[in-house]
């Protein structure tokens, strides 16, 4: 008799973004004339820069000739891309060797899958609010108990990151073995300072814990005093791994390419108490379950680091960050309390008093035809907040801000 993985039955509702999509589709079907502006899911809209597209075309042509055709590549990624990524880290003041990098088809998959190499009895901490993938995948694996009425899972440690603590994740008070940190943060748009990351690295060392650091939005950091990689912090290579992505950095949400760095020094204990290097475990997992990102897409990713590709990607980031400024300032003028949007493409705003995040979502959709993401979808501390994404065309962003300002001020 086939039986399901019963842990899936603990999951709360649907995954956040499909749920939003469902509500928006229902509204659009009932109001066909509505001109809906989508600032919900953080999905890029600008076309890939020409040098990156040219790299795909050239690689596709290579695949058309027997002399240059390629079949399976190395599961970890081609050397030309690994070397370019390692050089990028060096330029940011972090030491990462090419063979510590694992190229993949997405940071979502990597952040979801990484938990597999850790013991099922690991105590996992997440910030609240949090990117839901970290939580749901640990629920699926059976590392948590059921959820309570606020949607918080038993045995998961929640670290409230709110306006009260400046959205800086507090260190856990009780035992934690694994912690997911995301900076620049999705959803709050806050960035952890060097001092804050150094505190976490020291904590992880003291407790033999591991930091799973999600740096998918590092390219949006504009303040040079802020770290872009946890590996800029001395000692981090012994306690942290890092996820990065080309999705938001270079417009690859549809093209798919990302990578994870696992330093060779990074170790955790086995059942006998002996230290085991995580690099070898992830390599084993990656080579068993993954056959590598396609050659043309890895060429495209490498082109992001060429001078022309980097300029094109930077121009798109600058465009998005100008959107962020318009949203932040426009909503501020409309009386909203807003956070983020300075070193991150997300604006985190307080909803008017007396409304829940989902009530605000519905009013925003119905009264302004603008779509955002309810803060409670990211955790119970997100209740009363709302996220707007700065990824969008300028004219849509301007119109969305104007509609909110005139039709739904705070
Ligand atoms: C978001 O909107 O939070 C992101 O697009 C989700 C993701 O990157 O998977």
Boltz pocket constraint, residues with backbone or C-beta under 6 A from the ligand:
constraints:
  - pocket:
      binder: B
      contacts: [[A, 40], [A, 41], [A, 42], [A, 43], [A, 108], [A, 186]]
      max_distance: 6.0
